[in-house]
Amino acid sequence: MKRNYIVCCLLTLLGSLNMQAINFTVDGINYATTDSAVVSVVAGDSIGFYKGAINIPATVSYGNVNYTVATIGEKAFYYCTGVTSVTIAEGVTGIDYSAFRNCSGMTSISMPSTLDSIGSSAFFGCKSLASVSIPATVTKIKPYTFYGCEALTSVNVPRNIVAVGSSAFACCKNLESVVLPDGLTEIASYTFQSCYKLTSVSIPASVVNIGDYAFLDCIMLPSITIPEGVKQIGASAFELCANLTSISLPASLKNLGNSSFLSCLKLASITVADGNPVFSTPDNCNAVIETITDEKTQKVTYRLVAGCKNSVIPAGVTEIGSYAFLNCIDLTSISIPGSVTQIGDNAFRGCSKLASLEISEGVTDLGLYVFRDCIALTSVEIPSTITSISEGAFKGCSSLTSVTIPATVNNIDGDVFAGCEKLQDVICLATKCPKVTENSFDLDNVWSVALHVPESAVDLYEANDIWGQFDVNAIVIGNSVAPNWDVETAITNLKGDAKIQNVYNLGGQQTSRMQRGINVVRMSDGTTCKVLVK
């Protein structure tokens, strides 16, 4: 009996709720009450219900009651691809979440001056919407509001807008120009992602933060002025801005995200304003150098975090950061100074024209995939300060014909030389076989690669399961310097059993191996010769 009483009470309550939530249709538009005399426009009876030109009134009468139309409800016109235009009367104050999402046939919308809010994704996917006038009463453009509005060519954001949400104008493929208002403090993540035709954007002096991927894939953007006052530029903020030729960073900048200018193929000039305590471009090096001070030890590290095709790595730089030159396809040569001890992951990956590479003897750590897909490299000499070669370091270097591995290397990770299809000579100076994996080299082809190892270690290499698959040849090493011959500059006029005794540069300083340029070589029989290493 008690249970029946509870059920009766619930039914009575539901009945009263249904009486309050009156739904009705007038002139083909569905409404639902939100208050005693206030209604919201709601969805039709099926997806795509609304079609043609839609006029939303300020008031509507039903059952002898006059109702005020306050809002256009969530997903009210969701996927109504047959809607061609919308006119919203004065008095309506809100457009809710996804209200017109994917109204792909809508070419225009007239919004009233009384409108004070536009929900996120309100016009998402309205790809025929050619123009938008945002009322001055609106203060925020929420995330994804105009995402994928492909027909939009320009946007003038009202001066009272204080926030533009993530991806608000992303994938507006024909958007050419944007004027942002003074007072805006942030350009959020992905705001203009894939705005392929964007050539002009005005960033106001009030902006302090440019979010991650904010201008990702804006391939036509030729230049951009980042005003003084900006403190942070997010990760990949200008990635794939393929026509960006120059960029100037302000003295106020404190944080620069990874890959901020990644794959900016035409970037030729990078400068940092004087007075920046964190970032600099010393000696017009066309690269951003970050100064990092360890709070405990007070040790100072100078890290190159962003470079371009005209970069010169200044003396004193201690690290080349991850992704610093990733996909810098017009970089043809780089000299790494002796001060550099670490090269980060993917630092030179995809530098497809990099043909000349000098890795300094100071480098002790090569990152993952550091020179991957540098398809123009023909030879590499790894410095003797390296003990381990990280995964994929030279993967895909399809023109690499020779590599010299110093005696100090004891480990070669997977994929290091995978895809090096033209590799002919591997000169390994280690007297103990460095540890390798089955995919460190392309084992299907190594039988045709000549492996040159110290004479005393031939048996060890031949007995090794992986190294033994190479064509193993003995080399005679004198005084732990470079081999008697070089693939490009072979010393062929040796007398008898003469061995290299010492190597000197033209300044008379003894070196541990032959360097690029002219070397003076003293042989064990007392003779000397000059050797040009290209």
Protein Blocks (a to p, Z undefined) as FASTA:
>chain_A
ZZmmmmmmmmmmmmmmmmmmccddeehiacddfbfkbccddddfbehkagcjddddfbdc
eehiacddfbdcehklgoilkbmbdcddehiabdcehklgoilkbmbdcddfkbcbdceh
klgoiakbmbdcddfkbmbdcehklgoilkbmbdcddfklcbdcehklgoilkbmbdcdd
ehiabdcehklgoilklcbdcddfkbmbdcehklgoiaklmbdcddehiabdcehklgoi
lkbmbdcddfklmbdcehklgoilklcbdcddehiakbccehhlopacdddddfklopac
dddfbdcfkbccdehiabdcehklgoilkbmbdcddfklmbdcehklgoiaklmbdcddf
kbmbdcehklgoiakbmbdcddfkbfbdcehklgoiakbmbdcddfklcbdcehklgoil
mbfbdcdfbfbdcdddfklpcfklmmmpccdddfklmmmmmmpmklmmpccdddddehhi
acfbdfklccfkbghjaccfbdcdfkopacfbdcehjdddddfkopacddddZZ
